[in-house]
């Protein structure tokens, strides 16, 4: 509970006041976008109920979230082959997304600029 409250305060109070975010070290070191680039901006957009902009920052999260919920359900019900398949699918999607978003042809997958 307290960790959730700290996270909420970080995103709603600290970041708007200081404009200090969480940098992506992978992007800073390589110049490439990782599959997680844009997640902080997704959270900030979701807190403002701006779902469209949140999707534009990182659409992968909106694909992985329902898959992860399905994975948790299949794990809880001990449906091992299906849960392993879902986990493999999430891994393949994440790696593919991380690679494609760095090609000019797929630049729409890169995080958009903050407006």
Backbone as CSV, one residue per row, in Angstrom:
resi,resn,N_x,N_y,N_z,CA_x,CA_y,CA_z,C_x,C_y,C_z
1,UNK,0.829,-1.189,0.000,0.000,0.000,0.000,0.878,1.260,0.000
2,UNK,1.878,1.299,0.892,2.709,2.494,0.978,3.557,2.682,-0.279
3,UNK,3.968,1.576,-0.913,4.737,1.671,-2.140,3.870,2.239,-3.264
4,UNK,2.611,1.838,-3.308,1.680,2.379,-4.304,1.467,3.876,-4.079
5,UNK,1.332,4.268,-2.837,1.145,5.683,-2.508,2.374,6.494,-2.902
6,UNK,3.556,5.956,-2.639,4.786,6.646,-3.032,4.878,6.785,-4.549
7,UNK,4.519,5.743,-5.266,4.518,5.804,-6.726,3.530,6.830,-7.235
8,UNK,2.349,6.846,-6.642,1.332,7.821,-7.036,1.818,9.245,-6.776
9,UNK,2.412,9.481,-5.611,2.931,10.814,-5.290,4.076,11.205,-6.215
10,UNK,4.906,10.237,-6.561,6.009,10.501,-7.475,5.482,11.012,-8.810
11,UNK,4.488,10.308,-9.356,3.979,10.661,-10.683,3.051,11.873,-10.678
12,UNK,2.356,12.131,-9.580,1.402,13.244,-9.567,1.956,14.524,-8.960
13,UNK,2.955,14.405,-8.096,3.480,15.601,-7.436,4.923,15.885,-7.865
14,UNK,5.817,14.932,-7.636,7.237,15.151,-7.859,7.560,15.442,-9.331
15,UNK,7.095,14.594,-10.238,7.432,14.777,-11.656,6.889,16.087,-12.225
16,UNK,5.626,16.453,-11.960,5.159,17.738,-12.500,5.907,18.943,-11.926
17,UNK,6.326,18.861,-10.663,7.034,19.986,-10.052,8.474,20.099,-10.530
18,UNK,9.151,18.966,-10.659,10.585,19.004,-10.964,10.906,18.716,-12.427
19,UNK,9.991,18.076,-13.131,10.211,17.657,-14.515,11.404,16.704,-14.628
20,UNK,11.670,15.980,-13.527,12.745,14.990,-13.505,12.111,13.613,-13.619
21,UNK,12.349,12.957,-14.745,11.774,11.635,-14.969,12.795,10.543,-14.770
22,UNK,12.408,9.354,-15.151,13.294,8.202,-15.064,13.904,8.006,-16.445
23,UNK,15.199,8.251,-16.603,15.800,8.105,-17.937,15.960,6.633,-18.311
24,UNK,15.901,6.363,-19.582,16.156,5.008,-20.085,17.644,4.905,-20.374
25,UNK,18.344,4.153,-19.564,19.789,4.017,-19.730,20.130,3.337,-21.051
26,UNK,19.321,2.380,-21.471,19.569,1.710,-22.749,19.528,2.723,-23.885
27,UNK,18.537,3.606,-23.885,18.414,4.625,-24.936,19.558,5.639,-24.861
28,UNK,19.922,6.027,-23.652,21.012,6.997,-23.497,22.350,6.426,-23.962
29,UNK,22.596,5.154,-23.697,23.872,4.540,-24.046,23.954,4.126,-25.505
30,UNK,22.821,3.683,-26.077,22.867,3.136,-27.437,22.205,4.025,-28.481
31,UNK,21.287,4.876,-28.056,20.522,5.682,-29.007,19.320,4.945,-29.563
32,UNK,19.154,3.676,-29.185,18.010,2.885,-29.626,16.926,2.889,-28.563
33,UNK,15.688,2.666,-29.004,14.574,2.543,-28.064,14.462,1.098,-27.599
34,UNK,14.320,0.919,-26.297,14.083,-0.418,-25.767,12.561,-0.660,-25.777
35,UNK,12.114,-1.885,-25.532,10.673,-2.132,-25.518,9.944,-1.343,-24.428
36,UNK,10.657,-0.897,-23.400,10.020,-0.184,-22.304,10.090,1.333,-22.403
37,UNK,10.768,1.856,-23.422,10.863,3.308,-23.560,9.467,3.916,-23.679
38,UNK,9.202,4.902,-22.857,7.920,5.587,-22.887,6.981,5.171,-21.766
39,UNK,7.377,4.219,-20.925,6.474,3.725,-19.881,6.155,4.804,-18.850
40,UNK,7.140,5.612,-18.480,6.861,6.691,-17.527,5.827,7.644,-18.102
41,UNK,5.963,7.978,-19.380,4.992,8.866,-20.025,3.630,8.203,-20.174
42,UNK,3.613,6.875,-20.327,2.337,6.142,-20.359,1.616,6.327,-19.033
43,UNK,2.338,6.142,-17.938,1.731,6.270,-16.605,1.207,7.685,-16.396
44,UNK,2.006,8.689,-16.771,1.564,10.073,-16.614,0.313,10.358,-17.443
45,UNK,0.252,9.812,-18.654,-0.927,10.009,-19.502,-2.140,9.291,-18.929
46,UNK,-1.937,8.093,-18.405,-3.053,7.357,-17.816,-3.598,8.065,-16.588
47,UNK,-2.724,8.705,-15.811,-3.190,9.470,-14.646,-4.045,10.664,-15.058
48,UNK,-3.855,11.136,-16.289,-4.665,12.238,-16.820,-5.843,11.709,-17.653
49,UNK,-6.009,10.387,-17.685,-7.049,9.720,-18.467,-6.916,9.996,-19.959
50,UNK,-5.692,10.212,-20.419,-5.420,10.423,-21.842,-4.935,9.091,-22.422
51,UNK,-5.884,8.212,-22.704,-5.567,6.858,-23.132,-4.947,6.820,-24.523
52,UNK,-5.365,7.703,-25.389,-4.823,7.723,-26.753,-3.339,8.071,-26.728
53,UNK,-2.985,9.118,-25.982,-1.572,9.493,-25.900,-0.768,8.406,-25.189
54,UNK,-1.346,7.791,-24.174,-0.659,6.701,-23.479,-0.342,5.575,-24.457
55,UNK,-1.293,5.245,-25.319,-1.073,4.206,-26.325,0.024,4.612,-27.296
56,UNK,0.072,5.891,-27.649,1.094,6.365,-28.587,2.494,6.319,-27.984
57,UNK,2.605,6.464,-26.669,3.920,6.402,-26.034,4.479,4.981,-26.040
58,UNK,3.635,3.979,-25.779,4.100,2.593,-25.791,2.910,1.655,-25.965
59,UNK,2.572,1.323,-27.223,1.423,0.448,-27.470,1.621,-0.983,-26.970
60,UNK,2.863,-1.397,-26.779,3.128,-2.765,-26.333,2.459,-3.064,-24.995
61,UNK,2.430,-2.089,-24.102,1.833,-2.318,-22.785,0.363,-2.678,-22.882
62,UNK,-0.328,-2.105,-23.852,-1.755,-2.355,-24.009,-2.014,-3.726,-24.630
63,UNK,-1.000,-4.294,-25.241,-1.112,-5.653,-25.783,-0.694,-6.668,-24.714
64,UNK,0.354,-6.339,-23.972,0.863,-7.277,-22.972,-0.030,-7.369,-21.733
65,UNK,-0.697,-6.297,-21.354,-1.507,-6.305,-20.129,-2.579,-7.400,-20.152
66,UNK,-3.422,-7.489,-21.197,-4.413,-8.572,-21.191,-3.777,-9.958,-21.312
67,UNK,-2.679,-10.048,-22.060,-1.986,-11.338,-22.161,-1.430,-11.768,-20.805
68,UNK,-0.929,-10.806,-20.045,-0.390,-11.133,-18.727,-1.500,-11.578,-17.776
69,UNK,-2.650,-10.923,-17.871,-3.791,-11.346,-17.041,-4.198,-12.777,-17.393
70,UNK,-4.236,-13.087,-18.688,-4.549,-14.439,-19.140,-3.490,-15.425,-18.649
71,UNK,-2.239,-15.009,-18.686,-1.157,-15.845,-18.179,-1.352,-16.150,-16.690
72,UNK,-1.687,-15.131,-15.907,-1.901,-15.347,-14.471,-3.044,-16.315,-14.206
73,UNK,-4.108,-16.186,-14.981,-5.260,-17.085,-14.816,-4.865,-18.521,-15.149
74,UNK,-4.149,-18.706,-16.259,-3.758,-20.068,-16.641,-2.741,-20.659,-15.658
75,UNK,-1.901,-19.821,-15.086,-0.958,-20.302,-14.070,-1.701,-20.724,-12.811
76,UNK,-2.674,-19.919,-12.406,-3.427,-20.226,-11.190,-4.222,-21.518,-11.353
77,UNK,-4.743,-21.737,-12.562,-5.515,-22.961,-12.821,-4.616,-24.123,-13.246
78,UNK,-3.325,-23.879,-13.246,-2.315,-24.896,-13.559,-2.493,-25.504,-14.955
79,UNK,-2.768,-24.642,-15.919,-2.841,-25.071,-17.314,-1.477,-24.748,-17.927
80,UNK,-0.504,-25.590,-17.621,0.893,-25.323,-17.942,1.186,-25.100,-19.424
81,UNK,0.723,-25.967,-20.327,1.086,-25.731,-21.738,0.595,-24.373,-22.244
82,UNK,-0.610,-23.996,-21.859,-1.147,-22.713,-22.302,-0.395,-21.554,-21.658
83,UNK,-0.110,-21.653,-20.371,0.601,-20.557,-19.700,2.007,-20.385,-20.272
84,UNK,2.665,-21.488,-20.586,4.000,-21.400,-21.193,3.929,-20.791,-22.590
85,UNK,2.884,-21.132,-23.318,2.689,-20.571,-24.655,2.438,-19.074,-24.606
86,UNK,1.639,-18.652,-23.637,1.362,-17.222,-23.483,2.636,-16.475,-23.113
87,UNK,3.428,-17.037,-22.217,4.686,-16.400,-21.816,5.632,-16.309,-23.009
88,UNK,5.697,-17.360,-23.816,6.553,-17.334,-25.004,6.064,-16.272,-25.984
89,UNK,4.755,-16.170,-26.168,4.189,-15.151,-27.050,4.532,-13.744,-26.560
90,UNK,4.429,-13.513,-25.249,4.770,-12.195,-24.699,6.241,-11.876,-24.923
91,UNK,7.100,-12.853,-24.774,8.530,-12.648,-25.000,8.805,-12.329,-26.466
92,UNK,8.191,-13.076,-27.373,8.383,-12.836,-28.806,7.872,-11.443,-29.186
93,UNK,6.702,-11.067,-28.672,6.147,-9.738,-28.965,7.065,-8.628,-28.451
94,UNK,7.594,-8.812,-27.249,8.450,-7.795,-26.648,9.737,-7.613,-27.447
95,UNK,10.382,-8.694,-27.806,11.633,-8.609,-28.575,11.363,-8.025,-29.959
96,UNK,10.304,-8.493,-30.614,9.968,-7.990,-31.947,9.649,-6.503,-31.910
97,UNK,8.867,-6.089,-30.936,8.523,-4.673,-30.779,9.780,-3.843,-30.540
98,UNK,10.666,-4.341,-29.663,11.900,-3.619,-29.366,12.798,-3.446,-30.578
99,UNK,12.825,-4.428,-31.448,13.648,-4.333,-32.655,12.973,-3.430,-33.691
100,UNK,11.699,-3.676,-33.968,11.005,-2.941,-35.028,10.910,-1.441,-34.761
101,UNK,10.742,-1.039,-33.513,10.548,0.385,-33.229,11.793,1.224,-33.503
102,UNK,12.896,0.571,-33.835,14.128,1.286,-34.148,14.411,1.398,-35.636
103,UNK,13.550,0.844,-36.462,13.687,0.965,-37.914,12.840,2.130,-38.418
104,UNK,13.374,2.928,-39.346,12.620,4.077,-39.865,11.248,3.695,-40.424
105,UNK,11.129,2.513,-41.001,9.860,2.079,-41.558,8.772,1.915,-40.479
106,UNK,9.196,1.643,-39.252,8.277,1.442,-38.133,8.432,2.539,-37.085
107,UNK,8.780,3.753,-37.511,9.011,4.836,-36.551,7.756,5.222,-35.767
108,UNK,6.592,4.809,-36.245,5.359,5.076,-35.493,5.290,4.273,-34.204
109,UNK,6.153,3.289,-34.043,6.220,2.509,-32.804,7.099,3.176,-31.747
110,UNK,7.908,4.136,-32.158,8.773,4.849,-31.211,7.907,5.764,-30.340
111,UNK,8.351,6.060,-29.123,7.564,6.951,-28.261,7.407,8.311,-28.938
112,UNK,6.206,8.854,-28.879,5.971,10.173,-29.470,6.575,11.255,-28.599
113,UNK,6.698,12.434,-29.156,7.230,13.552,-28.388,6.174,14.019,-27.388
114,UNK,6.633,14.519,-26.266,5.716,15.018,-25.236,5.053,16.286,-25.741
115,UNK,3.717,16.329,-25.622,3.022,17.536,-26.051,2.559,18.338,-24.874
